[in-house]
């Protein structure tokens, strides 16, 4: 619960700074992990039952499905109809190439919220989040990929695709200057 409240308030704070509706950001933060309580078998069963696509990586690490199931529950259990909120919840774990502003806000808020254990570069990334969401996403995905490799954990290809997209985006901005 502490993590959820931390994400909700961090998302609202980022929304204020980046010009997005803080109420929508707060709601996405409150609901982002609403399916996290399910065990792996339940996540796989419910995903298949409700025709939620399951990737090979999600099959190997079903906990990754909590984001997609969270969007499903937000819509079906909490009557959320705003697609921006549902999409933000759906991709908050892996990110996705070309995220829109609400997706970026929730993705970053989930990583930087104040209750997170100390992570590599967390102070730097927290500062970046308020000035350059794209750069913070690049650094979050770099650190996530390094962690998954070091711990030999399942890598969802979407995380690698997100990293590649934001690496290229940041590189192209540097070339434009």
Kinemage of the C-alpha trace (Angstrom):
@kinemage 1
@onewidth
@group {chain A} dominant
@subgroup {mainchain}
@vectorlist {calphas} color= white
{ca unk a 1} P 0.000 0.000 0.000
{ca unk a 2} L 2.870 2.387 0.790
{ca unk a 3} L 4.290 1.803 -2.693
{ca unk a 4} L 0.909 2.467 -4.326
{ca unk a 5} L 0.384 5.716 -2.431
{ca unk a 6} L 3.965 6.754 -3.225
{ca unk a 7} L 3.418 6.105 -6.935
{ca unk a 8} L 0.081 7.940 -6.950
{ca unk a 9} L 1.477 11.075 -5.330
{ca unk a 10} L 4.668 10.977 -7.383
{ca unk a 11} L 2.615 10.637 -10.570
{ca unk a 12} L 0.445 13.613 -9.564
{ca unk a 13} L 3.570 15.648 -8.803
{ca unk a 14} L 5.110 14.791 -12.176
{ca unk a 15} L 1.799 15.637 -13.858
{ca unk a 16} L 1.825 19.135 -12.350
{ca unk a 17} L 5.354 19.746 -13.621
{ca unk a 18} L 4.811 18.298 -17.103
{ca unk a 19} L 1.364 19.747 -17.806
{ca unk a 20} L -0.857 16.699 -17.418
{ca unk a 21} L -4.048 16.283 -15.372
{ca unk a 22} L -2.881 15.419 -11.831
{ca unk a 23} L -6.196 13.712 -11.005
{ca unk a 24} L -5.763 11.262 -13.887
{ca unk a 25} L -2.146 10.654 -12.886
{ca unk a 26} L -3.201 10.077 -9.280
{ca unk a 27} L -5.861 7.555 -10.343
{ca unk a 28} L -3.446 5.671 -12.592
{ca unk a 29} L -0.979 5.521 -9.711
{ca unk a 30} L -3.607 4.240 -7.283
{ca unk a 31} L -4.681 1.455 -9.647
{ca unk a 32} L -1.374 0.548 -11.324
{ca unk a 33} L -0.730 -2.532 -9.159
{ca unk a 34} L -4.351 -3.575 -8.522
{ca unk a 35} L -3.636 -7.054 -9.966
{ca unk a 36} L -0.300 -7.528 -8.209
{ca unk a 37} L -1.855 -9.650 -5.423
{ca unk a 38} L -2.543 -12.532 -7.822
{ca unk a 39} L -0.163 -15.469 -7.941
{ca unk a 40} L 1.455 -16.594 -11.195
{ca unk a 41} L -1.106 -19.320 -11.947
{ca unk a 42} L -3.999 -16.917 -11.404
{ca unk a 43} L -2.405 -14.321 -13.667
{ca unk a 44} L -1.991 -16.832 -16.491
{ca unk a 45} L -5.476 -18.271 -16.053
{ca unk a 46} L -7.216 -14.886 -15.942
{ca unk a 47} L -5.232 -13.553 -18.880
{ca unk a 48} L -6.214 -16.511 -21.024
{ca unk a 49} L -9.836 -16.404 -19.797
{ca unk a 50} L -10.176 -12.728 -20.753
{ca unk a 51} L -8.211 -12.998 -24.031
{ca unk a 52} L -5.352 -10.857 -22.767
{ca unk a 53} L -2.327 -11.648 -24.950
{ca unk a 54} L 0.479 -13.454 -23.105
{ca unk a 55} L 3.980 -13.141 -24.526
{ca unk a 56} L 6.674 -15.766 -24.201
{ca unk a 57} L 8.393 -13.659 -21.531
{ca unk a 58} L 5.114 -13.340 -19.605
{ca unk a 59} L 4.594 -17.083 -19.872
{ca unk a 60} L 8.020 -17.537 -18.240
{ca unk a 61} L 7.525 -14.738 -15.680
{ca unk a 62} L 3.751 -14.377 -15.180
{ca unk a 63} L 4.148 -11.582 -12.629
{ca unk a 64} L 4.780 -9.319 -15.634
{ca unk a 65} L 1.098 -9.771 -16.464
{ca unk a 66} L 0.024 -7.692 -13.472
{ca unk a 67} L 0.201 -4.558 -15.643
{ca unk a 68} L -2.121 -5.875 -18.359
{ca unk a 69} L -4.437 -7.432 -15.786
{ca unk a 70} L -4.342 -4.204 -13.798
{ca unk a 71} L -5.668 -2.306 -16.813
{ca unk a 72} L -8.347 -4.977 -17.254
{ca unk a 73} L -9.392 -4.713 -13.574
{ca unk a 74} L -9.304 -0.906 -13.678
{ca unk a 75} L -11.842 -1.073 -16.505
{ca unk a 76} L -14.020 -3.931 -15.263
{ca unk a 77} L -13.850 -3.610 -11.479
{ca unk a 78} L -13.279 0.127 -11.021
{ca unk a 79} L -15.209 1.443 -14.051
{ca unk a 80} L -12.278 3.373 -15.501
{ca unk a 81} L -13.101 4.226 -19.113
{ca unk a 82} L -10.304 6.715 -19.830
{ca unk a 83} L -7.983 4.988 -22.302
{ca unk a 84} L -5.036 7.186 -21.271
{ca unk a 85} L -5.260 5.832 -17.731
{ca unk a 86} L -5.759 2.239 -18.887
{ca unk a 87} L -2.841 2.449 -21.327
{ca unk a 88} L -0.580 3.933 -18.645
{ca unk a 89} L -1.412 1.048 -16.298
{ca unk a 90} L -0.986 -1.488 -19.114
{ca unk a 91} L 2.621 -0.468 -19.875
{ca unk a 92} L 3.865 0.730 -16.480
{ca unk a 93} L 6.178 -2.256 -15.975
{ca unk a 94} L 7.958 -2.597 -19.314
{ca unk a 95} L 7.300 0.776 -20.882
{ca unk a 96} L 6.869 0.884 -24.625
{ca unk a 97} L 8.504 2.733 -27.499
{ca unk a 98} L 6.912 6.129 -28.073
{ca unk a 99} L 5.015 6.390 -24.794
{ca unk a 100} L 2.595 9.282 -24.454
{ca unk a 101} L 2.791 11.688 -21.506
{ca unk a 102} L 0.530 9.791 -19.053
{ca unk a 103} L 2.356 6.536 -19.818
{ca unk a 104} L 5.731 8.195 -19.223
{ca unk a 105} L 4.533 9.733 -15.969
{ca unk a 106} L 3.309 6.434 -14.496
{ca unk a 107} L 6.315 4.453 -15.755
{ca unk a 108} L 8.720 6.913 -14.134
{ca unk a 109} L 6.647 7.403 -10.953
{ca unk a 110} L 6.616 3.640 -10.366
{ca unk a 111} L 10.418 3.634 -10.393
{ca unk a 112} L 11.198 6.810 -8.460
{ca unk a 113} L 8.511 6.911 -5.764
{ca unk a 114} L 9.951 7.671 -2.315
{ca unk a 115} L 9.340 4.207 -0.817
{ca unk a 116} L 11.530 2.434 -3.383
{ca unk a 117} L 14.643 0.797 -2.045
{ca unk a 118} L 17.814 2.519 -3.123
{ca unk a 119} L 18.514 1.779 -6.755
{ca unk a 120} L 21.507 2.691 -8.930
{ca unk a 121} L 21.400 6.359 -9.941
{ca unk a 122} L 18.042 6.845 -8.173
{ca unk a 123} L 18.868 10.379 -7.024
{ca unk a 124} L 19.962 11.381 -10.538
{ca unk a 125} L 16.893 9.781 -12.104
{ca unk a 126} L 14.553 11.457 -9.595
{ca unk a 127} L 15.987 14.862 -10.527
{ca unk a 128} L 15.787 14.102 -14.265
{ca unk a 129} L 12.144 13.056 -13.938
{ca unk a 130} L 11.170 16.642 -13.213
{ca unk a 131} L 13.112 18.132 -16.116
{ca unk a 132} L 13.388 15.431 -18.806
{ca unk a 133} L 11.087 12.390 -18.693
{ca unk a 134} L 12.691 10.855 -21.783
{ca unk a 135} L 16.171 10.929 -20.258
{ca unk a 136} L 14.873 9.440 -17.013
{ca unk a 137} L 13.183 6.648 -19.010
{ca unk a 138} L 16.465 5.937 -20.783
{ca unk a 139} L 18.294 5.636 -17.462
{ca unk a 140} L 15.522 3.572 -15.842
{ca unk a 141} L 15.554 1.080 -18.707
{ca unk a 142} L 19.367 0.943 -18.712
{ca unk a 143} L 19.388 0.123 -15.021
{ca unk a 144} L 16.511 -2.350 -15.364
{ca unk a 145} L 18.236 -4.216 -18.192
{ca unk a 146} L 21.496 -4.350 -16.218
{ca unk a 147} L 19.651 -5.674 -13.151
{ca unk a 148} L 17.789 -8.351 -15.141
{ca unk a 149} L 21.022 -9.478 -16.783
{ca unk a 150} L 22.945 -9.543 -13.495
{ca unk a 151} L 20.218 -11.544 -11.731
{ca unk a 152} L 19.567 -13.775 -14.773
{ca unk a 153} L 15.881 -12.867 -14.666
{ca unk a 154} L 13.411 -13.060 -17.534
{ca unk a 155} L 13.650 -10.081 -19.853
{ca unk a 156} L 10.469 -8.901 -21.526
{ca unk a 157} L 11.564 -7.818 -25.028
{ca unk a 158} L 9.355 -4.738 -24.692
{ca unk a 159} L 11.713 -3.388 -22.030
{ca unk a 160} L 14.643 -3.747 -24.457
{ca unk a 161} L 12.579 -2.141 -27.240
{ca unk a 162} L 11.672 0.740 -24.927
{ca unk a 163} L 15.334 1.210 -24.049
{ca unk a 164} L 16.412 1.178 -27.698
{ca unk a 165} L 13.724 3.710 -28.621
{ca unk a 166} L 14.678 6.168 -25.883
{ca unk a 167} L 18.410 5.696 -26.494
{ca unk a 168} L 17.842 6.643 -30.135
{ca unk a 169} L 15.553 9.531 -29.177
{ca unk a 170} L 18.091 11.011 -26.776
{ca unk a 171} L 20.931 10.476 -29.291
{ca unk a 172} L 18.946 12.253 -32.024
{ca unk a 173} L 18.309 15.197 -29.709
{ca unk a 174} L 22.048 15.459 -29.101
{ca unk a 175} L 22.715 15.441 -32.842
{ca unk a 176} L 20.192 18.236 -33.345
{ca unk a 177} L 22.097 20.591 -31.030
